[in-house]
Amino acid sequence: MLNNLKMLLDKDYTPVKKATYYQLLDILFNMIIYTILFLTIYSLIEKSFTMNKIYWYSGLLLIALIFKSHFGGWGMVKMQKSGSTASKDLRIAMGDHVKKLNLGYFNSHNLGYLINILTMDITDVYTSHNS
């Protein structure tokens, strides 16, 4: 299945790379948000929480939230688009392959098993990109 993905998603995985970079930036800004939360709690415990820190933490939190929402949204859109494209191309490639098989192949193999393989592989590709 991975070889099919390599073939369908380009040799350099461009669509998946972009989506992965967006997701990594989303994770980075999520970590920044939790770091600000930690610093706020630490300042409260140490009783060194001042108005200046409130301004800095609020500004950093606002910037991190804006970037997180931007990169998280775009990462999800890009990943779903690449998954849908890969799923579509895989369906076409599998359909073309099945059309080339001779009729004797279908007599010697269980049709339900073949349908299960075709639908489950495509569903696995789609699910792995869209979850």
PyMOL commands that set and color helices and strands:
alter all, ss='L'
color gray80, all
select helices_A, chain A and resi 2-8+14-46+51-100+103-108+111-130
alter helices_A, ss='H'
color red, helices_A
deselect
rebuild
show_as cartoon
